[in-house]
Amino acid sequence: MSLLEVRELKKHFPIKSGVLKRQTGTVYAVDGVSFNVEKGETLGLVGESGCGKSTTGRAVLRLIDATAGTVVFEDIDVMKASGSEMQKLRRDMQIIFQDPYASLNPRMRVRDIVGESLKIHNIGTPEERKKRVFELLETVGLNAEHAERYPHEFSGGQRQRIGIARALALNPKLIICDEPVSALDVSIRAQVINLLEDLQDEFDLTYVFIAHDLSVVKHISDRVAVMYLGKIVEISDSRLLYDFPQHPYTEALLSAVPIPDPHTERARRRIILEGDVPSPANPPKGCVFHPRCPRAQEICTTAMPRLVSTGGDAGSPHEMACYFPARFAGGERRVDTEPFKAAFSAAGASV
Amino acid sequence: MGERLLTVEDLSTHFFTYAGVVKAVNGVSFTLDRKETLGIVGESGSGKTVAALSIMRLIPDPPGKIVGGRIDLGGRDLRTISDDEIRQVRGNDIAMIFQDPMTSLNPVVKIGSQIAEAIILHQGKTKGEAWQMAAQLLDRVGIPDAAKRVNQYPFEFSGGMRQRAMIAMAISCNPDILIADEPTTALDVTIQAQIIDVIREMQERYESGVIAITHDLGVVAEIADKVMVMYGGRTVEYGPVDEIYYNPHHPYTWGLLGSLPRLDVAEKARLTPIKGQPPDLIALPAGCPFSGRCPYERKECRGEWPALEIVGPDHGVSCWIPVDERHAIREKLPHFEKEAAS
């Protein structure tokens, strides 16, 4: 059984306008996302801004209420959990936020920030809590002296460590990392990535790692889910992602990431996508990627392909949502001219 | 390479604040030739943006001041020419593309008018001609339906399109030098690829020299001919792009390359971060700014700033560790072990 199972998760935001605040439209931020996260693994969620990756993370934790779908964490339906059940669940599911400047209360001391959840959940005596805070600070590479200081006295990297200590306080099983290193400089970023990896080993943590930087996501994740306009278009083993991308969007995304190696850079062929990501308030009909897709054909404009297993051409389970995926067999890459039948949705795309 | 466009010698820019003197740039030298791209790499606070702004004399004074050095553009020292003369240089000889296309365009002025401004000022064209040129420029940087778009406001443009408009503005007077300060940092990667393409195309078309400032070593590997690595307001190493990536001599350059996760490598190698924090520019350590974070520090490092040592053709480094010792240390670093094997 998976630690976390997400099925057909949807989050639609209403657009309201006019004096009466009538709903005049809908932003389809997350539109039918399904994935599993196994205990002890790291699932990376990657995509460009506005693809719904952060909204997915927040909906999973019920920090925002989802429009539809189910989230099951250890056999408990998170969407239907009552207030007291939810409080229990929050001990097991934590989050680390992107912006280490905005996510710490500037008027609280570090000991109160890190110890707040212990207090809320009535864990230990004040003395024990204090000890636990010191312990947590040392775990994340700070020290006990830092407990009495305020967030403004710390650099970005140190603040992110405080955010991590806070997330660890209740011994969670799952941590959603929402762009935890995006705001950090290269040398500090590597420190925090290594820290997250060490903590995972030490405390047997499961991560959902959300970021727009593919190199970082691939580095830290066991599996990577690529999102585009509120949908997952491909889920792949991270080791195979770069060499065997099947979905054309994944291919374009990978080819667009500059690689810090001049020889490799000169030898690469870049796929440049035309235009911008369409607005999630008015997503294209059919496959959401078809207006920018180099492989799009008529069938792609009829219905969104289902996320299906492609049988693991490259030797590991692999799911993608495309009528014309790239296949890798016998060391060769080919794209079929016939649409991939398994991707036909129930809604009925037909040739 | 082509003719020499710009020579910067020993440039120092400091900011005089209540808290103390912020030594943002300390004795930085570099050159730029026609058709060449210089990448300036460094983390936040390394002085790379201040160095570029100093060239254009865009440092707010007070509190900032260029306290030393020469900025030679075609025989003129940009540091000492009059305000009127520097205004002729800006936009005309040197143009700049800023990081954030959301805040560097005026939100209440039409795109066409913002591009036309420099054309009217520098080329003495009429308003009508300038607007026509603005539309042509938008078309050239790949904005569809340019004739209509020229009449729109920045909020009607997406992030990528705004950056294209910024580029159109920068190339409007055919400048010899284009300074791009983190031109793609605020953009998504597929849009970043488009913008890098446009900058390259424009560089080829106008045969300009480009200074690309970025913290992204991937972008540098892609576009730069030569690279300058900055740390704590100093140039710690400079050289041709291949030398910097495959034969780097400074421990900070090693550290940067070792901290990067690689997309193109299947196995999971552990990153080797640089310990500690970047230095405070008000209280820079004596000697090498990297001392304190450098794992190979010796006692000389806290004394004086090491003189630039030439280690190869057009490749210089400032470090107290003797060359052969540097080679020996580098061979044992995980990042370069792999490189040597492949």
Contacts between the chains, C-beta under 8 A, distances in Angstrom:
chain1	res1	chain2	res2	distance
A	48	B	188	3.9
A	48	B	189	7.0
A	48	B	190	6.6
A	48	B	191	7.9
A	49	B	188	5.7
A	155	B	277	5.3
A	157	B	277	6.9
A	158	B	277	7.7
A	185	B	43	4.0
A	185	B	44	5.6
A	185	B	215	6.8
A	185	B	278	7.1
A	186	B	43	6.1
A	186	B	215	6.2
A	186	B	217	7.4
A	186	B	256	5.9
A	186	B	259	5.3
A	186	B	260	6.8
A	187	B	43	6.4
A	187	B	255	6.1
A	187	B	256	6.7
A	187	B	259	5.2
A	187	B	273	5.9
A	187	B	274	3.9
A	187	B	278	7.7
A	188	B	273	7.5
A	188	B	277	7.5
A	189	B	259	6.8
A	189	B	273	7.9
A	190	B	258	7.7
A	190	B	259	3.5
A	190	B	260	7.6
A	190	B	261	7.9
A	190	B	271	4.2
A	190	B	272	7.2
A	190	B	273	3.4
A	190	B	274	7.5
A	191	B	273	4.2
A	191	B	274	7.8
A	191	B	275	7.4
A	193	B	261	7.1
A	193	B	271	5.9
A	193	B	273	7.9
A	194	B	270	6.8
A	194	B	271	5.7
A	194	B	273	6.0
A	197	B	270	7.6
A	212	B	188	6.9
A	212	B	189	7.4
A	214	B	189	7.1
A	214	B	263	5.9
A	215	B	218	7.7
A	215	B	260	7.1
A	215	B	261	4.6
A	215	B	262	6.5
A	215	B	263	4.3
A	216	B	261	5.4
A	218	B	261	7.0
A	218	B	263	5.7
A	219	B	261	3.3
A	219	B	262	7.5
A	219	B	268	6.9
A	219	B	271	7.4
A	220	B	261	7.7
A	239	B	266	4.8
A	239	B	267	7.3
A	239	B	268	7.6
A	240	B	266	7.6
A	242	B	263	5.7
A	242	B	264	5.8
A	242	B	266	7.1
A	243	B	266	6.9
A	252	B	190	6.2
A	253	B	189	6.5
A	253	B	190	6.4
A	254	B	263	6.9
A	255	B	193	7.8
A	256	B	189	4.5
A	256	B	190	4.9
A	256	B	192	6.7
A	256	B	193	4.0
A	257	B	189	5.6
A	257	B	218	6.7
A	257	B	263	5.4
A	258	B	192	7.9
A	258	B	196	7.9
A	258	B	216	6.7
A	258	B	218	3.1
A	258	B	219	4.9
A	258	B	221	6.4
A	258	B	222	4.6
A	259	B	218	5.5
A	259	B	221	6.6
A	259	B	222	8.0
A	259	B	262	7.1
A	259	B	263	6.0
A	259	B	264	5.3
A	260	B	217	4.1
A	260	B	218	4.8
A	260	B	220	7.6
A	260	B	221	5.1
A	260	B	245	7.0
A	260	B	257	6.8
A	260	B	260	5.3
A	260	B	262	7.3
A	261	B	221	5.8
A	261	B	245	6.3
A	261	B	262	7.9
A	261	B	264	7.4
A	262	B	221	4.6
A	262	B	222	8.0
A	262	B	241	5.1
A	262	B	242	5.5
A	262	B	245	5.4
A	262	B	246	7.9
A	263	B	242	7.6
A	264	B	221	7.8
A	264	B	264	6.1
A	265	B	218	7.9
A	265	B	221	4.8
A	265	B	222	4.7
A	270	B	193	6.0
A	272	B	190	7.7
A	272	B	193	5.3
A	272	B	194	5.9
A	272	B	197	6.2
A	273	B	190	4.8
A	273	B	193	7.8
A	273	B	194	7.7
A	276	B	158	4.6
A	276	B	160	5.9
A	276	B	161	7.5
A	276	B	191	7.0
A	277	B	188	7.4
